[in-house]
Amino acid sequence: MNQTDGGGRKVVLVTGASSGIGAAIATRLAAEGHQVVAGARRTDRLRELAEGSAKAAVRSGGGLHPVRLDVTDRTDFAAFARAARDRFGRVDALVNNAGVMPLSRLDSLLLDEWDRMIDVNVRGLLHGIAAALPIFTAQGSGHFVTIASIGAHQVVPTSAVYSGTKYAAWAITEGLRQESDPAVRVTTVSPGVVTSELAESITEPGAAEAMRSYRAHAIKPEAVADAVSYALAQPAEVDVNEIVVRPARQR
């Protein structure tokens, strides 16, 4: 299969694809005719996603291919990208979406949760870049999309570590953009409040209660999928560097 960067059908890797934003992105891109390799640890969810999107994908000539992936394992991520390239002949885009958000106050000292955020939100992103960049360089094209967060642009009580990881994701992706050959495009998408499972990982009662109020107005993950689709669909000479998408009521 020979896909082309810019407009047209692509081979796209999507991480954290078993639910929420990642599932919406994978489903949307497959329905648009892309070959989507959907990675996550919960393979049962991935298989359900592939089955549910099969008809729309087939009609468009696309496909959604579930593959187990642990983004915190650099060897696993490298194998994930390499297998997609070997199967389809190339990889046109990587959507680094996997993330966790167990918010808490710093004085709660939930160190294991801090480590988990750093491992998934920062190291997972770096593992993706390390896996895909040599492929993009060798083929002379590619597109990185990082799903950051509005937390990369603001800090509120309980979000210090999470916002720190998302600012790191923003900064790493911006550095990647500046260092990359113009043939490799780089986009950061920062969602605001989105309906997802992320808040379910919050164990600190105060943070969980604050999040319930904060999420009173949320947009659907499909809105973020729309933003990713837009960035990927631009011609090769157009690089959409950054998109912030959030509820109209979120100020």
Secondary structure, 3 states (H helix, E strand, C coil): CCCCCCCCCCEEEEECCCCHHHHHHHHHHHHCCCEEEEEECCHHHHHHHHHHHHHHHHHHCCEEEEEECCCCCHHHHHHHHHHHHHHHCCCCEEEECCCCCCCCCHHHCCHHHHHHHHHHHHHHHHHHHHHHHHHHHHHCCEEEEEECCHHHCCCCCCCHHHHHHHHHHHHHHHHHHHHCCCCEEEEEEEECCECCCHHHHCCCHHHHHHHHHHCCCCECHHHHHHHHHHHHHCCCCCCCCEEEECCCCCC
